[in-house]
Amino acid sequence: MPTIEVNGKSYETDEEGYLVNLGEWNEEVANHIAQTENVEMSSSHWEVVNFLRSYYEEYQIAPAVRVLT
């Protein structure tokens, strides 16, 4: 399985680059992934990320586009 390394720690990813273990997610990992995608995280980005994580934690499913907008 592919891995990414952030601050000396390795994280397993799937073929599409998603973390295998969602419990390993943290802001450092998110920033690393954003950098590899050439995205500079702004407060607006973090607002969306935190909303999505909170929603998923509560409902165990990603929100529909209608909920996002």
N, C-alpha and C positions, 0 to 999 in steps of 0.2 A: 504494500500500500504506500502511496506517496505521503510525504510528510513535509511540514514547514517547520522552520526553527525560529523561535522568538526568544530573545534574551537567554540563549543557551538551553532552552527547553524545546523538545520536539513534540509536534502535534500531528497525529494521523489525520489524513484527509482522504476523501474518496476521489474517484476519477475526475470529478468536476471541481475539486478544490474545496469542498465543504468539509468542515470538521466532522470526524466520525463520532466523537463523543461531545455532544452539545454542552455537557457540564464543564468542559475545559475552556469554554469561551470566556474571554475577558477583553477589556478595552485595548490592551497591548496587542492581542491577536487580531482584533478588529482593525486597529490602525495598520498593522503589518499587511493584512489582506488588502486594505484600501490603498496602501502605497503600491502594492504590486499591480493594482488596477488603475494607477495614476489618479487616485481620488484623494483630495485633501479634505479630511473630515471637518465640517463646520458644526456649529451648534444646531443648525437645522438638520443636518445629517444625523446627529446623535439623538435629536428629538424623535425622528422616525425610527431609528434603530431601537431605542428604548421602548417606544410604543409597541413595536412589533414583538420584542422579547417579552414584554409584559402580557400582551394579548396571547401569545403562544403559551406562556407559562400558565395562564388561567384556563384557556380553552383547548390546549393541545392541538391546535390547528392554526394555520396562517389565516389572517383576516381576508375577507373578500375585498375586492377593489372598492366597493361601495363604502365599506367601513373605513378604509384608508383615506378616502377623499372626504 
